[in-house]
Amino acid sequence: MRTAYRYASNPSEVEDIAQDALVRAWRRRATLRDETRRKEWLTTIVRNEAYRQHERMRPDPIAEVEIYRGSDDERLTETVERADLHAALAVLDESDRMLLRLRYAEDLTQQAIARRLGLPDGTVKVRLHRLRQKLERVMNGGPVRRRPGRRAKSRSSSG
């Protein structure tokens, strides 16, 4: 038992190690060649059984990772999403960014934005809707579509 205490962290572990070692020693008693070295032979069995016990008790690393999921993961996710949003906003025109800034940063209603910019309410509503869709597409890796009336000039081939 004294030898098992060196390898165990609590009394129940000591008992388990000692019991398993004694069972193993009893089963393997025929391997003892020199009766005068019985103590060393038994000590080796106890040590080996302690190592086996620790191998069996090794925690599952995946379970530990899942335990520690939480606020750190959420902060990291929010940081990545915020970076993605800033990258998506950089794709927009300055007028579109201003429209979103008025709506979400300054928390103005669509009617207040329309009055401030001198636009019809319906125009502001439609533009905000399209901008939200565009941001969603950009953040999901989709193609960027321009607003109607802002298409790139097409080259006409003469021939």
CYANA upper distance limits for C-alpha pairs under 8 A (distance plus 0.5 A):
  1 MET  CA      5 TYR  CA      6.90
  1 MET  CA     14 VAL  CA      7.46
  1 MET  CA     15 GLU  CA      8.08
  1 MET  CA     18 ALA  CA      6.39
  2 ARG  CA      6 ARG  CA      7.59
  3 THR  CA      7 TYR  CA      7.84
  3 THR  CA     43 THR  CA      7.25
  3 THR  CA     46 VAL  CA      7.46
  3 THR  CA     47 ARG  CA      8.05
  4 ALA  CA      8 ALA  CA      6.77
  4 ALA  CA     14 VAL  CA      5.87
  4 ALA  CA     15 GLU  CA      8.46
  4 ALA  CA     17 ILE  CA      6.75
  4 ALA  CA     18 ALA  CA      6.62
  4 ALA  CA     46 VAL  CA      6.84
  4 ALA  CA     47 ARG  CA      7.70
  4 ALA  CA     50 ALA  CA      7.48
  5 TYR  CA      9 SER  CA      8.05
  5 TYR  CA     11 PRO  CA      8.31
  5 TYR  CA     14 VAL  CA      6.17
  7 TYR  CA     14 VAL  CA      8.28
  7 TYR  CA     47 ARG  CA      7.91
  7 TYR  CA     50 ALA  CA      6.56
  8 ALA  CA     13 GLU  CA      6.14
  8 ALA  CA     14 VAL  CA      6.01
  8 ALA  CA     50 ALA  CA      7.86
  9 SER  CA     13 GLU  CA      7.28
  9 SER  CA     14 VAL  CA      8.24
 10 ASN  CA     14 VAL  CA      7.01
 11 PRO  CA     15 GLU  CA      6.82
 12 SER  CA     16 ASP  CA      6.76
 13 GLU  CA     17 ILE  CA      6.61
 14 VAL  CA     18 ALA  CA      6.54
 15 GLU  CA     19 GLN  CA      6.44
 16 ASP  CA     20 ASP  CA      6.55
 17 ILE  CA     21 ALA  CA      6.46
 17 ILE  CA     46 VAL  CA      7.32
 17 ILE  CA     49 GLU  CA      6.54
 17 ILE  CA     50 ALA  CA      6.14
 17 ILE  CA     53 GLN  CA      7.34
 18 ALA  CA     22 LEU  CA      6.60
 18 ALA  CA     46 VAL  CA      7.09
 19 GLN  CA     23 VAL  CA      6.75
 20 ASP  CA     24 ARG  CA      6.61
 20 ASP  CA     49 GLU  CA      7.31
 21 ALA  CA     25 ALA  CA      6.48
 21 ALA  CA     42 LEU  CA      8.36
 21 ALA  CA     45 ILE  CA      6.37
 21 ALA  CA     46 VAL  CA      5.60
 21 ALA  CA     49 GLU  CA      6.27
 22 LEU  CA     26 TRP  CA      6.54
 22 LEU  CA     46 VAL  CA      8.46
 23 VAL  CA     27 ARG  CA      6.74
 24 ARG  CA     28 ARG  CA      6.53
 24 ARG  CA     45 ILE  CA      8.03
 25 ALA  CA     29 ARG  CA      6.06
 25 ALA  CA     42 LEU  CA      7.37
 25 ALA  CA     45 ILE  CA      7.35
 28 ARG  CA     32 LEU  CA      8.21
 32 LEU  CA     38 ARG  CA      7.63
 32 LEU  CA     41 TRP  CA      7.64
 34 ASP  CA     38 ARG  CA      7.50
 37 ARG  CA     41 TRP  CA      6.67
 38 ARG  CA     42 LEU  CA      6.58
 39 LYS  CA     43 THR  CA      6.53
 40 GLU  CA     44 THR  CA      6.65
 41 TRP  CA     45 ILE  CA      6.97
 42 LEU  CA     46 VAL  CA      6.69
 43 THR  CA     47 ARG  CA      6.62
 44 THR  CA     48 ASN  CA      6.59
 45 ILE  CA     49 GLU  CA      6.50
 46 VAL  CA     50 ALA  CA      6.59
 47 ARG  CA     51 TYR  CA      6.87
 48 ASN  CA     52 ARG  CA      6.78
 49 GLU  CA     53 GLN  CA      6.56
 50 ALA  CA     54 HIS  CA      6.76
 51 TYR  CA     55 GLU  CA      6.73
 52 ARG  CA     56 ARG  CA      6.75
 53 GLN  CA     57 MET  CA      6.75
 54 HIS  CA     58 ARG  CA      6.72
 59 PRO  CA     63 ALA  CA      8.26
 59 PRO  CA     64 GLU  CA      8.15
 60 ASP  CA     64 GLU  CA      7.21
 61 PRO  CA     65 VAL  CA      6.87
 62 ILE  CA     66 GLU  CA      6.83
 63 ALA  CA     67 ILE  CA      6.84
 64 GLU  CA     68 TYR  CA      7.12
 65 VAL  CA     69 ARG  CA      7.09
 69 ARG  CA     73 ASP  CA      6.71
 70 GLY  CA     74 GLU  CA      6.79
 71 SER  CA     75 ARG  CA      6.59
 72 ASP  CA     76 LEU  CA      6.70
 73 ASP  CA     77 THR  CA      6.58
 74 GLU  CA     78 GLU  CA      6.57
 75 ARG  CA     79 THR  CA      6.62
 76 LEU  CA     80 VAL  CA      6.75
 77 THR  CA     81 GLU  CA      6.60
 78 GLU  CA     82 ARG  CA      6.49
 79 THR  CA     83 ALA  CA      6.70
 80 VAL  CA     84 ASP  CA      6.66
 81 GLU  CA     85 LEU  CA      6.61
 82 ARG  CA     86 HIS  CA      6.74
 83 ALA  CA     87 ALA  CA      6.72
 84 ASP  CA     88 ALA  CA      6.63
 84 ASP  CA    139 MET  CA      6.84
 85 LEU  CA     89 LEU  CA      6.56
 85 LEU  CA    135 LEU  CA      8.24
 85 LEU  CA    139 MET  CA      7.35
 86 HIS  CA     90 ALA  CA      6.75
 87 ALA  CA     91 VAL  CA      7.45
 88 ALA  CA     92 LEU  CA      7.78
 88 ALA  CA    135 LEU  CA      6.60
 88 ALA  CA    138 VAL  CA      6.35
 88 ALA  CA    139 MET  CA      6.71
 89 LEU  CA     97 ARG  CA      7.25
 89 LEU  CA    135 LEU  CA      7.77
 92 LEU  CA     96 ASP  CA      6.54
 92 LEU  CA     97 ARG  CA      6.81
 93 ASP  CA     97 ARG  CA      6.80
 94 GLU  CA     98 MET  CA      6.59
 95 SER  CA     99 LEU  CA      6.72
 96 ASP  CA    100 LEU  CA      6.84
 96 ASP  CA    131 LEU  CA      7.81
 97 ARG  CA    101 ARG  CA      6.49
 98 MET  CA    102 LEU  CA      6.61
 99 LEU  CA    103 ARG  CA      6.82
 99 LEU  CA    113 ILE  CA      8.15
 99 LEU  CA    128 LEU  CA      7.90
100 LEU  CA    104 TYR  CA      6.35
100 LEU  CA    105 ALA  CA      8.00
100 LEU  CA    128 LEU  CA      7.68
101 ARG  CA    105 ALA  CA      5.34
101 ARG  CA    106 GLU  CA      6.89
102 LEU  CA    106 GLU  CA      5.43
102 LEU  CA    107 ASP  CA      6.83
102 LEU  CA    108 LEU  CA      6.36
102 LEU  CA    113 ILE  CA      7.22
103 ARG  CA    107 ASP  CA      5.42
103 ARG  CA    108 LEU  CA      5.44
103 ARG  CA    109 THR  CA      6.95
103 ARG  CA    110 GLN  CA      7.70
103 ARG  CA    113 ILE  CA      7.76
104 TYR  CA    108 LEU  CA      7.72
108 LEU  CA    112 ALA  CA      6.37
108 LEU  CA    113 ILE  CA      6.75
109 THR  CA    113 ILE  CA      6.74
110 GLN  CA    114 ALA  CA      6.59
110 GLN  CA    121 ASP  CA      7.01
110 GLN  CA    124 VAL  CA      6.77
110 GLN  CA    125 LYS  CA      6.88
111 GLN  CA    115 ARG  CA      6.74
111 GLN  CA    121 ASP  CA      6.17
112 ALA  CA    116 ARG  CA      6.65
113 ILE  CA    117 LEU  CA      6.55
113 ILE  CA    124 VAL  CA      7.80
114 ALA  CA    118 GLY  CA      6.09
114 ALA  CA    119 LEU  CA      5.24
114 ALA  CA    120 PRO  CA      6.31
114 ALA  CA    121 ASP  CA      5.85
114 ALA  CA    124 VAL  CA      6.60
115 ARG  CA    119 LEU  CA      7.08
115 ARG  CA    120 PRO  CA      8.43
119 LEU  CA    123 THR  CA      7.08
119 LEU  CA    124 VAL  CA      7.38
120 PRO  CA    124 VAL  CA      7.18
121 ASP  CA    125 LYS  CA      6.75
122 GLY  CA    126 VAL  CA      6.61
123 THR  CA    127 ARG  CA      6.52
124 VAL  CA    128 LEU  CA      6.53
125 LYS  CA    129 HIS  CA      6.72
126 VAL  CA    130 ARG  CA      6.66
127 ARG  CA    131 LEU  CA      6.50
128 LEU  CA    132 ARG  CA      6.67
129 HIS  CA    133 GLN  CA      6.89
130 ARG  CA    134 LYS  CA      6.54
131 LEU  CA    135 LEU  CA      6.56
132 ARG  CA    136 GLU  CA      6.68
133 GLN  CA    137 ARG  CA      6.73
134 LYS  CA    138 VAL  CA      6.66
134 LYS  CA    144 VAL  CA      7.20
134 LYS  CA    145 ARG  CA      7.62
135 LEU  CA    139 MET  CA      6.50
136 GLU  CA    140 ASN  CA      6.61
137 ARG  CA    141 GLY  CA      6.72
137 ARG  CA    142 GLY  CA      5.24
137 ARG  CA    143 PRO  CA      7.17
137 ARG  CA    144 VAL  CA      7.63
138 VAL  CA    142 GLY  CA      5.73
138 VAL  CA    143 PRO  CA      7.01
138 VAL  CA    144 VAL  CA      6.81
146 ARG  CA    150 ARG  CA      6.68
146 ARG  CA    151 ARG  CA      6.92
147 ARG  CA    151 ARG  CA      7.95
